[in-house]
Amino acid sequence: MVTSGGDLLIAGISDSFGEEYGDAGLLQIDPMGNVVRQAAIGASGDDMATDARETTDGGIVFAGWTESFGAQMADLWLVKLDAGGDVLWQQTFGGAGHAVAGPRAPSRARPRRHYAGG
C-alpha cells in the first residue's frame, strides 16, 4: 500500500524480534528504501497483519489475525495505531475455532517465518 506521502506500507509477521511467537509487523519505507517507522504488535501467541492502510490522522489501521487476544484461536483482528505507532484500540472477531483474515493460516511448522501482504 502506498501512503499519501509516497511511502510504502508493508504488513506481515515476524518472529525475528526475540519472541518465541510471531508478532504482527508493520513497516513503512520511503521511496529511497529508508525506514520511516516500524512496529511489532502482539503478545503470547502468533499474530499477523495481513493488510494495512494509512488513516487521515497519520495513523495506521490494520487487519489480520491473532492468537494472543480474543478466544486465542486465530481470531480476526482489527487494530488502530496512532501516528507514533501506539495502539489506540483493537477488536477481535471469532470464537472457539479459527477465523483468519488473509492468505495464510497460522502455523508453527515453519520456524523463522517472514510473510508479508498488503
TIDO-896638 format. One record per atom (N, C-alpha, C, O): residue number from 1; x, y, z. Coordinates in Angstrom, 1 decimal. Layout:
<sites>
k, east, north, up
NUM, X, Y, Z
...
</sites>
This chain:
<sites>
k, east, north, up
1, 0.8, -1.2, 0.0
1, 0.0, 0.0, 0.0
1, 0.9, 1.2, 0.0
1, 1.9, 1.3, 0.8
2, 0.6, 2.2, -0.8
2, 1.4, 3.4, -0.9
2, 0.6, 4.5, -0.1
2, -0.6, 4.7, -0.3
3, 1.4, 5.2, 0.8
3, 0.8, 6.2, 1.6
3, 0.6, 7.5, 0.8
3, 1.1, 7.6, -0.3
4, -0.1, 8.5, 1.5
4, -0.3, 9.7, 0.8
4, 1.0, 10.5, 0.5
4, 1.1, 11.3, -0.4
5, 2.1, 10.2, 1.3
5, 3.4, 10.8, 1.1
5, 4.3, 10.0, 0.2
5, 5.4, 10.4, 0.0
6, 3.8, 8.9, -0.4
6, 4.6, 8.2, -1.4
6, 5.4, 7.0, -0.8
6, 6.1, 6.4, -1.4
7, 5.2, 6.8, 0.6
7, 5.9, 5.7, 1.2
7, 5.2, 4.4, 1.0
7, 4.0, 4.4, 0.6
8, 5.9, 3.3, 1.2
8, 5.3, 2.0, 1.0
8, 5.0, 1.5, 2.4
8, 5.9, 1.5, 3.3
9, 3.8, 1.0, 2.7
9, 3.4, 0.5, 3.9
9, 3.2, -1.1, 3.8
9, 2.4, -1.5, 2.9
10, 4.0, -1.8, 4.5
10, 4.0, -3.3, 4.4
10, 3.5, -3.9, 5.7
10, 3.9, -3.5, 6.8
11, 2.6, -4.9, 5.6
11, 2.0, -5.6, 6.7
11, 2.5, -7.1, 6.6
11, 2.6, -7.6, 5.5
12, 2.8, -7.7, 7.8
12, 3.2, -9.1, 7.8
12, 3.3, -9.6, 9.2
12, 2.7, -9.2, 10.1
13, 4.2, -10.6, 9.3
13, 4.5, -11.3, 10.6
13, 6.0, -11.5, 10.6
13, 6.7, -11.7, 9.6
14, 6.6, -11.4, 11.8
14, 8.0, -11.7, 12.0
14, 8.2, -12.2, 13.4
14, 7.6, -11.8, 14.4
15, 9.1, -13.2, 13.5
15, 9.5, -13.7, 14.8
15, 11.0, -13.4, 15.0
15, 11.6, -14.1, 15.7
16, 11.5, -12.4, 14.4
16, 12.9, -12.1, 14.5
16, 13.2, -11.0, 15.6
16, 14.3, -10.5, 15.6
17, 12.2, -10.7, 16.4
17, 12.4, -9.7, 17.4
17, 12.7, -10.4, 18.8
17, 12.4, -9.7, 19.8
18, 13.1, -11.6, 18.8
18, 13.4, -12.3, 20.0
18, 12.3, -13.0, 20.7
18, 12.4, -13.5, 21.8
19, 11.1, -13.0, 20.1
19, 9.9, -13.6, 20.7
19, 9.8, -15.0, 20.2
19, 10.3, -15.3, 19.1
20, 9.2, -15.9, 21.0
20, 9.0, -17.3, 20.6
20, 8.0, -17.4, 19.5
20, 8.1, -18.2, 18.6
21, 7.0, -16.5, 19.5
21, 5.9, -16.5, 18.5
21, 6.0, -15.2, 17.7
21, 6.6, -14.2, 18.1
22, 5.4, -15.3, 16.5
22, 5.5, -14.1, 15.6
22, 4.6, -13.0, 16.1
22, 3.5, -13.3, 16.6
23, 5.0, -11.8, 15.8
23, 4.1, -10.6, 16.1
23, 3.7, -10.0, 14.7
23, 4.4, -10.2, 13.7
24, 2.6, -9.3, 14.8
24, 2.2, -8.5, 13.6
24, 3.2, -7.5, 13.3
24, 3.6, -6.7, 14.2
25, 3.7, -7.4, 12.1
25, 4.8, -6.5, 11.8
25, 4.3, -5.5, 10.8
25, 3.7, -5.8, 9.8
26, 4.6, -4.2, 11.0
26, 4.3, -3.1, 10.1
26, 5.6, -2.4, 9.8
26, 6.3, -2.0, 10.7
27, 5.8, -2.1, 8.5
27, 7.0, -1.4, 8.1
27, 6.6, -0.3, 7.1
27, 5.9, -0.6, 6.1
28, 7.1, 0.9, 7.3
28, 6.9, 2.0, 6.4
28, 8.2, 2.4, 5.9
28, 9.1, 2.8, 6.7
29, 8.4, 2.4, 4.6
29, 9.7, 2.8, 4.0
29, 9.4, 3.9, 2.9
29, 8.4, 3.9, 2.3
30, 10.4, 4.8, 2.8
30, 10.3, 5.9, 1.9
30, 10.7, 5.4, 0.5
30, 11.2, 4.3, 0.4
31, 10.5, 6.3, -0.5
31, 10.9, 5.8, -1.9
31, 12.4, 5.5, -2.1
31, 12.8, 4.8, -3.0
32, 13.3, 5.9, -1.1
32, 14.7, 5.6, -1.2
32, 15.0, 4.3, -0.4
32, 16.2, 3.9, -0.4
33, 14.0, 3.7, 0.2
33, 14.2, 2.5, 0.9
33, 14.6, 2.7, 2.4
33, 14.9, 1.7, 3.1
34, 14.5, 3.9, 2.9
34, 14.8, 4.2, 4.3
34, 13.6, 3.9, 5.2
34, 12.4, 4.1, 4.8
35, 13.8, 3.3, 6.3
35, 12.7, 3.0, 7.3
35, 12.2, 4.3, 7.9
35, 12.9, 5.1, 8.5
36, 10.9, 4.5, 7.7
36, 10.2, 5.7, 8.3
36, 9.7, 5.3, 9.6
36, 9.9, 6.1, 10.6
37, 9.0, 4.2, 9.7
37, 8.6, 3.7, 11.0
37, 8.3, 2.2, 10.9
37, 8.1, 1.7, 9.8
38, 8.4, 1.5, 12.1
38, 8.2, 0.1, 12.1
38, 7.5, -0.2, 13.5
38, 7.8, 0.5, 14.5
39, 6.7, -1.2, 13.5
39, 6.1, -1.6, 14.7
39, 5.9, -3.1, 14.7
39, 5.7, -3.7, 13.7
40, 6.0, -3.7, 15.9
40, 5.7, -5.1, 16.1
40, 4.6, -5.2, 17.2
40, 4.9, -4.7, 18.3
41, 3.4, -5.7, 16.9
41, 2.3, -5.7, 17.8
41, 1.9, -7.2, 18.1
41, 1.7, -7.9, 17.1
42, 1.8, -7.6, 19.3
42, 1.4, -8.9, 19.6
42, 1.7, -9.3, 21.1
42, 2.1, -8.4, 21.9
43, 1.5, -10.5, 21.4
43, 1.7, -10.9, 22.8
43, 2.1, -12.4, 22.8
43, 3.1, -12.8, 22.2
44, 1.4, -13.2, 23.6
44, 1.9, -14.6, 23.9
44, 1.7, -15.6, 22.8
44, 2.2, -16.7, 22.9
45, 0.9, -15.3, 21.7
45, 0.7, -16.2, 20.6
45, 1.1, -15.6, 19.3
45, 1.7, -14.5, 19.3
46, 0.9, -16.3, 18.2
46, 1.2, -15.8, 16.9
46, 0.2, -14.7, 16.5
46, -1.0, -14.9, 16.8
47, 0.7, -13.6, 15.9
47, -0.2, -12.5, 15.5
47, 0.3, -12.0, 14.1
47, 1.5, -11.9, 13.9
48, -0.6, -11.8, 13.2
48, -0.2, -11.3, 11.9
48, -1.0, -10.2, 11.3
48, -2.3, -10.3, 11.5
49, -0.4, -9.2, 10.7
49, -1.1, -8.2, 10.0
49, -1.1, -8.6, 8.5
49, -0.1, -8.9, 8.0
50, -2.3, -8.7, 7.9
50, -2.4, -9.1, 6.5
50, -2.7, -7.9, 5.6
50, -2.5, -8.1, 4.4
51, -3.2, -6.8, 6.1
51, -3.4, -5.6, 5.3
51, -3.4, -4.4, 6.2
51, -3.8, -4.5, 7.3
52, -2.9, -3.3, 5.7
52, -2.8, -2.1, 6.4
52, -3.1, -0.9, 5.5
52, -2.8, -0.9, 4.3
53, -3.6, 0.1, 6.2
53, -4.0, 1.4, 5.5
53, -3.6, 2.6, 6.3
53, -3.8, 2.5, 7.6
54, -3.1, 3.6, 5.7
54, -2.9, 4.9, 6.4
54, -4.3, 5.5, 6.7
54, -5.2, 5.5, 5.8
55, -4.4, 6.2, 7.8
55, -5.6, 6.9, 8.2
55, -5.4, 8.4, 8.0
55, -4.3, 8.8, 8.0
56, -6.5, 9.1, 8.0
56, -6.4, 10.6, 7.7
56, -5.7, 11.3, 8.8
56, -5.2, 12.4, 8.6
57, -5.6, 10.7, 10.0
57, -4.9, 11.4, 11.1
57, -3.4, 11.0, 11.2
57, -2.7, 11.3, 12.2
58, -2.9, 10.3, 10.2
58, -1.5, 9.9, 10.1
58, -1.2, 8.6, 10.8
58, 0.0, 8.1, 10.8
59, -2.2, 7.9, 11.3
59, -2.0, 6.6, 12.0
59, -2.2, 5.5, 10.9
59, -2.1, 5.7, 9.7
60, -2.3, 4.3, 11.4
60, -2.5, 3.1, 10.6
60, -3.6, 2.3, 11.2
60, -3.7, 2.1, 12.4
61, -4.4, 1.7, 10.3
61, -5.3, 0.7, 10.7
61, -4.9, -0.6, 10.0
61, -4.7, -0.6, 8.8
62, -4.9, -1.7, 10.7
62, -4.6, -3.0, 10.0
62, -5.5, -4.1, 10.4
62, -6.1, -4.1, 11.5
63, -5.7, -5.0, 9.5
63, -6.5, -6.2, 9.7
63, -5.5, -7.4, 9.7
63, -4.5, -7.4, 9.0
64, -5.9, -8.5, 10.4
64, -5.1, -9.7, 10.4
64, -5.7, -10.7, 11.3
64, -6.9, -10.8, 11.3
65, -4.9, -11.5, 11.9
65, -5.4, -12.5, 12.9
65, -4.5, -12.5, 14.1
65, -3.3, -12.2, 14.0
66, -5.1, -13.0, 15.2
66, -4.3, -13.1, 16.4
66, -4.6, -14.3, 17.2
66, -5.7, -14.8, 17.2
67, -3.6, -14.9, 17.8
67, -3.7, -16.0, 18.8
67, -3.5, -15.5, 20.2
67, -3.5, -16.3, 21.1
68, -3.2, -14.2, 20.3
68, -2.8, -13.6, 21.6
68, -4.0, -13.0, 22.3
68, -4.1, -12.9, 23.5
69, -5.0, -12.5, 21.6
69, -6.1, -11.8, 22.1
69, -7.4, -12.5, 21.7
69, -7.4, -13.4, 20.9
70, -8.6, -12.1, 22.2
70, -9.8, -12.8, 21.9
70, -9.9, -14.2, 22.4
70, -9.5, -14.5, 23.6
71, -10.4, -15.1, 21.6
71, -10.5, -16.5, 22.0
71, -9.2, -17.3, 22.0
71, -9.1, -18.4, 22.4
72, -8.1, -16.6, 21.4
72, -6.8, -17.1, 21.3
72, -6.7, -18.4, 20.4
72, -5.9, -19.3, 20.6
73, -7.6, -18.4, 19.4
73, -7.6, -19.5, 18.4
73, -7.6, -18.9, 17.0
73, -8.4, -19.3, 16.2
74, -6.7, -17.9, 16.8
74, -6.6, -17.3, 15.5
74, -7.9, -16.6, 15.1
74, -8.6, -16.9, 14.1
75, -8.2, -15.6, 15.9
75, -9.4, -14.7, 15.6
75, -9.0, -13.6, 14.6
75, -7.9, -13.2, 14.5
76, -10.0, -13.2, 13.9
76, -9.9, -12.0, 13.1
76, -9.5, -10.8, 14.0
76, -10.0, -10.8, 15.1
77, -8.7, -9.9, 13.5
77, -8.1, -8.8, 14.4
77, -8.1, -7.5, 13.7
77, -7.5, -7.5, 12.5
78, -8.6, -6.5, 14.2
78, -8.6, -5.1, 13.7
78, -8.0, -4.2, 14.7
78, -8.4, -4.2, 15.8
79, -6.9, -3.5, 14.3
79, -6.2, -2.7, 15.2
79, -6.0, -1.3, 14.6
79, -5.7, -1.1, 13.4
80, -6.1, -0.2, 15.4
80, -5.8, 1.1, 15.0
80, -4.6, 1.7, 15.8
80, -4.6, 1.6, 17.1
81, -3.6, 2.2, 15.1
81, -2.4, 2.7, 15.7
81, -2.4, 4.2, 15.5
81, -2.9, 4.7, 14.4
82, -1.9, 5.0, 16.4
82, -1.7, 6.4, 16.2
82, -0.5, 6.7, 15.4
82, 0.2, 5.7, 15.0
83, -0.2, 7.9, 15.1
83, 1.0, 8.3, 14.2
83, 2.3, 7.8, 14.8
83, 3.3, 7.6, 14.1
84, 2.3, 7.7, 16.1
84, 3.6, 7.2, 16.8
84, 3.7, 5.7, 16.9
84, 4.7, 5.2, 17.4
85, 2.7, 5.0, 16.5
85, 2.7, 3.5, 16.5
85, 2.1, 2.9, 17.7
85, 2.2, 1.7, 17.9
86, 1.5, 3.7, 18.6
86, 0.9, 3.2, 19.8
86, -0.6, 2.7, 19.5
86, -1.3, 3.3, 18.6
87, -1.0, 1.6, 20.1
87, -2.3, 1.0, 19.8
87, -3.3, 1.9, 20.5
87, -3.3, 2.2, 21.7
88, -4.3, 2.4, 19.7
88, -5.4, 3.2, 20.2
88, -6.5, 2.3, 20.6
88, -7.2, 2.5, 21.6
89, -6.8, 1.3, 19.7
89, -7.9, 0.3, 20.0
89, -7.6, -0.9, 19.2
89, -6.9, -0.9, 18.2
90, -8.2, -2.0, 19.6
90, -8.2, -3.3, 18.9
90, -9.5, -4.0, 19.2
90, -10.1, -3.9, 20.2
91, -9.9, -4.8, 18.2
91, -11.1, -5.6, 18.3
91, -10.8, -7.0, 17.6
91, -10.3, -7.1, 16.6
92, -11.3, -8.0, 18.3
92, -11.2, -9.4, 17.7
92, -12.6, -9.8, 17.4
92, -13.6, -9.4, 18.0
93, -12.6, -10.7, 16.4
93, -13.9, -11.3, 15.9
93, -13.7, -12.8, 15.7
93, -12.7, -13.2, 15.0
94, -14.5, -13.6, 16.3
94, -14.4, -15.1, 16.1
94, -14.8, -15.8, 17.4
94, -15.3, -15.1, 18.3
95, -14.6, -17.0, 17.4
95, -15.0, -17.8, 18.6
95, -14.0, -19.0, 18.8
95, -12.8, -18.8, 18.8
96, -14.6, -20.1, 19.1
96, -13.7, -21.3, 19.5
96, -12.9, -21.8, 18.4
96, -11.8, -22.4, 18.6
97, -13.3, -21.6, 17.1
97, -12.5, -22.1, 16.0
97, -11.6, -21.1, 15.4
97, -11.5, -20.0, 16.0
98, -10.9, -21.4, 14.3
98, -10.1, -20.4, 13.7
98, -10.9, -19.5, 12.8
98, -11.7, -20.0, 12.0
99, -10.6, -18.2, 12.8
99, -11.2, -17.2, 11.9
99, -10.0, -16.3, 11.5
99, -9.6, -15.4, 12.3
100, -9.5, -16.5, 10.3
100, -8.3, -15.7, 9.9
100, -8.6, -14.8, 8.7
100, -9.5, -15.2, 7.9
101, -7.9, -13.7, 8.6
101, -8.0, -12.8, 7.5
101, -6.7, -12.9, 6.8
101, -5.6, -12.8, 7.4
102, -6.8, -13.0, 5.5
102, -5.5, -13.0, 4.7
102, -5.2, -14.3, 4.1
102, -5.9, -15.3, 4.2
103, -4.1, -14.4, 3.4
103, -3.7, -15.5, 2.5
103, -3.1, -16.7, 3.3
103, -3.0, -17.8, 2.7
104, -2.7, -16.5, 4.5
104, -2.0, -17.6, 5.2
104, -2.7, -17.9, 6.6
104, -2.9, -17.0, 7.3
105, -2.9, -19.2, 6.8
105, -3.4, -19.6, 8.2
105, -2.2, -19.7, 9.1
105, -1.1, -20.0, 8.6
106, -2.3, -19.5, 10.4
106, -1.2, -19.7, 11.3
106, -0.6, -21.1, 11.4
106, -1.4, -22.0, 11.3
107, 0.7, -21.1, 11.5
107, 1.3, -22.4, 11.6
107, 2.6, -22.3, 12.3
107, 3.4, -21.3, 12.1
108, 2.9, -23.2, 13.2
108, 4.2, -23.1, 13.9
108, 5.2, -24.1, 13.3
108, 6.3, -24.3, 13.8
109, 4.8, -24.7, 12.1
109, 5.6, -25.7, 11.5
109, 6.8, -25.1, 10.8
109, 7.8, -25.8, 10.4
110, 6.9, -23.8, 10.5
110, 7.9, -23.2, 9.8
110, 8.6, -22.1, 10.7
110, 8.2, -21.0, 10.8
111, 9.7, -22.5, 11.3
111, 10.4, -21.5, 12.2
111, 11.1, -20.4, 11.3
111, 11.3, -20.6, 10.1
112, 11.3, -19.3, 12.0
112, 11.9, -18.1, 11.4
112, 11.1, -17.6, 10.2
112, 11.6, -17.3, 9.1
113, 9.8, -17.5, 10.3
113, 8.9, -17.1, 9.3
113, 8.9, -15.6, 9.0
113, 9.1, -14.8, 10.0
114, 8.7, -15.2, 7.8
114, 8.5, -13.8, 7.4
114, 7.5, -13.8, 6.3
114, 7.9, -14.2, 5.2
115, 6.3, -13.4, 6.5
115, 5.3, -13.3, 5.5
115, 4.9, -11.8, 5.4
115, 4.9, -11.1, 6.4
116, 4.5, -11.4, 4.2
116, 4.1, -10.0, 4.0
116, 2.9, -10.0, 3.1
116, 2.7, -10.9, 2.3
117, 2.1, -9.0, 3.2
117, 1.0, -8.7, 2.4
117, 0.6, -7.3, 2.3
117, 1.3, -6.5, 2.9
118, -0.5, -7.0, 1.7
118, -0.9, -5.6, 1.7
118, -0.7, -4.9, 0.4
118, -1.0, -3.7, 0.3
</sites>
